[in-house]
Structures are given as C-alpha cells and as structure tokens.
C-alpha cells in the first residue's frame, strides 16, 4: 500500500494514564501494509514535527542558556542524566564537547541508568530506581555551580526524577528535557524544556521523534552555551582539539579562513601555538607570539574578537581550565 492509498484512520480512545508520547497514534493505522516509499515518507514527515516541537519550546531553551551560563563561567560542570534512549543522547552530547569545543572532559559528565554497559545493552529495569538516580548523582559531589540536565521523554522516569531532586537539593541548576508537558520531572527541576512531540508513529517508541527532539534540544543548549563562553569566533569552530588528521586539516582551514593568512603562515602559527586555533588567530591578527596571544585571550575571557580588539572581557573559569 502506498501512502496515498492508506485508509482514513478510525480515531482511537486515548489511554487515560499514559503520557502523550505513549498514546496510540491516530495516523497510519495500517503502517504494516505500506511499501518502502510510503514508509519512508511517513517516518520523515513525522520526524519533521520534532523540530517544530523544539521551536515551540525556544523560550524555555533560551531561559536555560541564560541560567546555566554564569554557573559554567564560574567553573561549573554540565551533568547529563537519563535512561534508555534519553540517557544515551545525554552521553553523546557530553562526549562530543571535548573534541568540538575543548570543553574539559571532567566538566561534562553523564549518568546513564544501568551504568556504562547500558550504552550498548538495554537495561530497562534500571530506569525505575529513583534512589539509584539520587545516589549516582550524589556520588558526583554536585554543587551549586553545576548544571544538571535530566532527560526523559515521558517526564516520569524515576531514575531521572530522583537524580534531579538530589541535584536541586545540592543547589545545582536543574534543567528538565521532556516530550510531555506538566510532568513530574519538570516539577522537580527549576527550568523545564518541554518539546511536546505527541504520539509516536510506532506507538510508544520514543526513540523516534521524541528522541530527535531531545537531540535538537541538547545540541542547541550545549552549542549556545559554548558560543556564549567564547569557544566560537564568528560562526567558526575555533576551539576544537586537532586529535586526528581530519581535525588537523580542519584546524588549518579554519585558521586560514578566519585570519586571511596564507596556508604556510597559518601552519607555522598553529605549530607554534600547539595546534590551538584561537591562539594562532590572535598571533596572526595581532602580530604577537604564542605567549602574548594566550595572555590576551585570558584577559578577553577567551574571546578571539575581544583579544584581537585589545579589549578585556571577564576572564571565565571555563576558559582558564579549557
């Protein structure tokens, strides 16, 4: 059956106690009869709704960035908490901050219900233990300058709720990322980003558009924070770690583009700076050596634009430790 041939669905009675993400979908009731083209069309169209749901939650996202920024500038950590797909997305965001923005690994931590092994083998029952979530969180010695991001599509996952409650008790900023509104997790946190994605095309499979929306939220939140913390110049990723051949080529290309220098001059500046694009840019733009470039960046809070202009920003602990 093609998408155009599908019958008009018969409305289904909602499940009273289930969150919207786990309600039966009223669309594509004959999904199992679709041909490949119709399946792809249906899934892609449904996934597009994830972006719309995040767009509707943009004010909540902006509020989260503003609240988290001073804590991270003071040396705080980003701590991600979740179970299943939600937890794995938190792990993914945390590990990508080091190669992308040179955000120190010890300042991007992730707690996954069931432990590290649950990244590869589902440990479904682990999500039901609120006390374990609280214990895992307390083991990190979370404090007031830390930012804890608790992720759960349903907004009711006990592991995430327990961790969020423990984090808030320690004075940390708590941010909920959910795909339903008015949930227990949202109530447990200071700020709730509620990307309301509704019923899934395959009913209850929140690895679909709910997971996509969570990925967009986490990308947007962490990337916005990194930009505000001076780890981007213009729209260029100038604080990357050149840990392989691909990233070495990217560092060179970024240095050439941002500085206007020739390739040989950019390569020499990168070599002198220890392959740090930000330092190389200040060296090339200000005509100074690596040591002076570092000092200018320190005075400018790590912001290349301010360092080149000779201004002084507020030195951020996030930059001093990066």
N, C-alpha and C positions, 0 to 999 in steps of 0.2 A: 504494500500500500504506500502511496506517495503522501506527502504532507497535504496536498490539495484534496485528496480523496478521503481524508480522515473524517469520521462521523462527528456530528455535534455532540459534545460530551453531556452526559447526564449529571447535573450537579450532585455532589456527594455531601452528605451531612458531615460537618466538621467533628473532629474528635474533641470533646469538651476539655479534656485535661492536657492535651498535647500543645506545645508551643507551635506557632505558625510554621516554623521551619520543618516541623514533623507532621503537619496536616497532609492528608491526601490531596494531591494536585487535581484541579478540575480540568486541566488541559491534557491532551494526548493520552486519553484513557486506553487507546489501542496501540500504544507505543511499540509493543512487541510484534506488531504486524507491519511496521514501517520498513521500507527498503533503506539502503545505506544513505542515499542522498537525503531522504526525508529525516532520518535520524540525525544526521549532521546539522541540517537546517534547524531542527527543533532544539538541539542542545546549544548551538551557537546563539540562537535568538534568546534562549533562556539565560545564558551566561551574560549577555549584554545587560540584563537587568541588574547584575551585581554592581556595575559602575554607576547606574542610576541611583541605587540604594546608598552608595557611598557619597555621591554628590549631595543627596538629601541630608546626610549627616556631616557635611562640611563644616558647619559652625561648631559642632562638637569636637571635630578634629582640630580646628584652629584653637579652640579653648585648651585642648590637651597640650598642644605645642607650647602655648604661652605659659601654661602652668609648669611644664616639665623643664623648660629652658633654664631658669635660674638655678634649679637644683643640679642639673648636669653641668652648668658652668661653674658651680661650686665644687665639682669633683664627684658628683653622684654617679650611680650606676643605672643602667637600664636592665630590668629583670623581667623576663617573659615567663608567663605561667599558663599551662593549658594541658589538655588531654587529647589523645587521638589526633585527628587532622589539625585541630586548632593548636595543639601543643607543638606539632611538627612545624607548622608555619612560624610559630614563635622561635623555635630553634633555628630555622632557616634565616630569619631576619637577623637574629643575634650573630650568627657566624659570618654573615656577609658584611658586617660593619667594619671589620678589621681590614680586609683587602680593598674595600671600596673607599673608606674614609680614614683609615689608620686609627679607628676608634679602638682603644686598648681592649684586648680580649677579656681581661679581668673586670672590665666595666660593662660588659654585655653578657649577662648570664641568662640561662634558660632552664626552667624546671618543667619536666615532662612527666606526667603521671605514669608510673610504672618504671621510671628510671631511663637511662640512656638506651637500654635494649629495646624500649618501646618505640624508638625511632624506626626500627626495622621490622619488628614483630608486634602486632597489636596486643596490648594488654588491657582489654576493655574494662575489666572489673576495677582497675586501679583508679578510674575516674570517680568512683563512688565514695572515696575515702576523704572526707573533708579534713579529718585530723591529720592525715598524712600530708595533705597540701599545706596545712599550717606548720607542721613540723619541718617539712622541706624548706619552706620559706624562712623560718626562724634559724635554720642551720646556716643560712647565708649572712646572718647578722645584719639584716636590713636596717637602715637608719633613715633619718628624716630627709637627707639629701638624695635618696634613691627614688627611682621611678619604677613602679611595678605595673606591668601591663598584663591583665588577666583576660584570657581569650576563651570564649565558649559560644558556639553558635546558638545553643538553646538559652544560654544565660542562667542555667540552673546547675551546671556541672559541680558537684560537691567539692572536688579537688580544687578547682579554681576559686570557688567561693571561700573555702577555708583558707587558702593562701592569701586571698585579697583581704580578708578580715584580719589575719595576722599581720600583714604588711601595714594596714591602716593603724592598727594598734601600736606599731613601732614608729608611727609618724611619717612613713613614706607616702609619697603621692601615689594614689591608686587610680588606674585607668581601666575601665571595662571595655572590651570589644565584643559585641554580641550581634546576633542577627534577629533578635526579637526585642520588643520594647517592654519597659516596665518589669524587668526581671530581677531575680534575687541577686545576681552578680552586679547589676547596675546599682542596686541599692547598697551593696557592700562597698562600692567604690566612690571616690569623690567626683570623678568625671566618667560619663558613660558615652561611648561612641556606638550608637545603635544603627547599624546598617540593616534595615528591615527588608530582608530578601524574600520573605514569604515562603510558600510551599515549594518544594523541590520537584523538578520534572520526574525524577525517580523518587517517589515519596519517602522522605526521611533521610535521604542520602546527602547530608550536609557537606560532603566533600565536593559537591558541585558548586552552585552559585554562591552559597554561603561561604564556602572556603575561598572562592575567588574574591568575594568582597572583603574577607579578612586580609587576604594578601594585599589588596589595594590599600586598605587602611594602614597596615603595618608599613608598607613601602612609603606611603605618604607621610606618616607620622615620623618615622626614623629619618627619612631623607630631609624633611623640613627642618628637623632639629639639627642635622648635620650642616645644612646650609646656614642656619642662624648661628651656628657655632664656628663659622669661618672656614669650613672644610671644602667649600666650593668657591671658585673665582669666576665671576660671570655665571655661566652655566657649565663650567668645565670642572671635571673631577680631579682636582689638583692635589688631593691629599691621599691618593692611592698608594698602596705598597707594591712596588715592582718586584714581585716574588717569582715571576716566570718570564719566559721570552715574550709572550704576548703582552704582558703588562709593561715590560721594558720598552717595547715598541710604542705602546700607548703613552707611556710617560714622555718619551721623546716627542711624539706627535703633539701632545698637549703643551709641552714646553715651547715648541716651535710656534704653535698657533697662538698661544697666549702672549708670548713675548715679541713675536715678529722677527726673532733671531734666525740665522741660518742653522741648518742641521748640525754642522760641525761645532758651532759656538754653543748651541743648546746641549749637545752631547758632552762637551767639556764642562759646562756648568753642572750638569747632572752628576758627572763623575766627581766633581769637587764637593758637591752637596750631599753625597751618599745616596744618590738616586731619589732625592726628595724634590718633587716638582715645585712646591711652594718656595722652598729656599732658592732653587735655581731661578725662579721667576724674579725674585727680589734681587738676586745677584745681577741678573741681566738688565733688569729695569732701572736699578739704582746705581749700577756700576760699582758694587761693593763685593767683598769676599764673602765666603760662606758664613764665617763667624759673625760678621756685621749683619748679614741678612737674617740670621737666626735672632739676633738681638732686636732687630727692627720688627720682626714678626712677633716676638714676645711682647714688645711694647704695644703692638697693634692688636693684641688678643688673637693672634694667629690669622688675621685677615690680610690677604695679599694686597687688596686695594688700598687699605689704610697704610700698610707698610711702605708701599710704593709712593703714597702721597706724603709720607713723612709724618702722618698724624699718629696719635696714640689712642688706641681703644682701651677697653677694660680688659686686662690680662685675665684669661679664663683658665681655671684649673684644668678644664677639659683639654685645652691646648698644651698646657705645660706638661701634661702627663702623656700626651699622644705620641 
